[in-house]
Amino acid sequence: MSSFEFNKYAGAFFGSLLFAMALVTASDLIFEHPPLAKPGYDLPGATEGGGESGGGEATPAVAPLPERLAKADIKKGEADTKPCQACHTFDKGGGAKVGPPLWGIVDRPKASVAGFAYSDATKAKGGNWTLEDLDVFITSPKTFISGTKMAFGGEKDPQKRADLIDYLNTLSDSPKPLPTK
């Protein structure tokens, strides 16, 4: 290979690199956008005020469940079940979908719907679904029952959880009385 041919190939290679760099620079100038004033959406688990400082900011105290239930709105709770309806039925006699039916869930034994394939962790939990258990479970299913199959990430708003629990309590032939204190 002569030096003339080598120079042609090297010139083509370096010319292509130079053209690509010029194209990137030009497109950066044409399509430049200002930085976002705020994130497009809130990330789950993000704390207010940045959270990386690690001090000074206390999390707001959550009112006790009986206090939140006293202010609960059944209609809001029913409306808040829209995402749940993809996996659960709320009607009396409703069959299991991806999740078990929720009619009569309050004070029902855990993992007790016949024919539904509960996780081993849910079966091992034992006991009945109390209002307090439902509150903790709805907050973070995977924290309450490590190993649950439920994919729901949890509801962080305490009053929204109280609305849901109040609505779930009405889904029974004989709803349980709500605690007053």
Residue pairs with C-beta under 8 A, 6 or more apart in sequence:
44 153
47 57
48 57
49 57
51 57
62 158
63 158
65 131
65 132
65 135
65 162
65 165
65 179
66 178
66 179
66 180
66 181
68 158
68 159
68 161
68 162
69 131
69 162
69 165
69 166
69 178
69 179
70 178
70 180
71 159
71 162
72 159
72 162
72 163
72 165
72 166
73 163
73 166
74 163
74 166
74 167
74 170
76 160
76 163
77 162
77 163
77 164
77 165
77 166
77 167
77 168
78 167
80 155
80 160
80 163
80 164
80 167
81 88
81 90
81 164
81 167
83 152
84 90
84 102
84 152
86 97
86 98
87 97
87 98
87 99
87 152
88 97
88 98
88 99
88 100
88 101
88 102
89 95
89 96
89 97
89 101
89 102
89 103
90 101
90 102
90 103
90 171
91 101
91 103
92 103
92 104
92 171
92 173
93 103
94 101
94 103
95 101
96 113
96 115
96 116
99 150
100 113
100 116
100 118
101 113
102 168
102 171
103 171
103 172
104 171
104 172
104 173
105 129
105 134
105 168
105 171
106 129
106 130
106 131
106 134
106 165
106 168
106 169
106 171
106 172
106 175
106 176
107 128
107 129
107 130
107 176
108 128
108 129
109 127
109 128
109 129
110 122
110 123
110 125
110 126
110 127
110 128
110 129
110 133
111 118
111 122
111 123
111 125
118 149
119 145
119 147
119 148
119 149
120 147
121 145
121 146
121 147
121 148
122 145
122 147
122 148
122 149
125 145
127 133
129 137
131 165
131 169
131 176
131 178
131 179
133 144
134 165
134 168
135 161
135 162
135 165
136 143
136 144
137 144
137 145
138 154
138 155
138 161
138 164
138 165
139 154
139 155
139 156
139 161
140 153
140 154
141 148
141 150
141 152
141 154
142 148
142 150
142 154
143 154
155 161
155 164
166 178
169 175
169 176
169 178
